[in-house]
Amino acid sequence: MMIAVPSYNLPKMHRLVKERGFYDKGVMAPGYWSVIKKASSQ
């Protein structure tokens, strides 16, 4: 989502994005392959 975020700040970024409601309409997946599976099944 935001390529400039250092990897050590990703947990904080994830928490902030979730708190601000950006995931309400989106799909969350635990990893890249889960995203591929969801995208290919639709």
N, C-alpha and C positions, 0 to 999 in steps of 0.2 A: 504494500500500500504506500509506504513512504520509504523510498530506497535510501535516503540519507540518514536514517536512524541506525546508530551503531547497534550491533548485536547485543551488547550488554544492556541496552536500554529498551529492548523489545518487550520484556515483561511489563515494564512501566507504560510503554506506549499502548500495549494491548489493554491494560487496565483502564487507561484514560479513554480510549476509543469506546470501550464497552460501557463505561460510566456515562458517556455523553450520548449514548443511544445509536451509534452508527451501526451496530450489529442487529438492531431490531428488525430490519427488513432484509438483512443479508443471510448468508449461509456460513456457518462456522464449521471447520473441519480440523481434525488434529494433525494433519500433515498433507504434503503435496499429493501423495497417491490417493488419499481420500477425496481430494478435490477433483482429481482426474476421474475417479470412479463416479462421483456425483455428476460431473459434467457429461460423461459419456452415457450415463443411464437415462438422461432426459431427452 
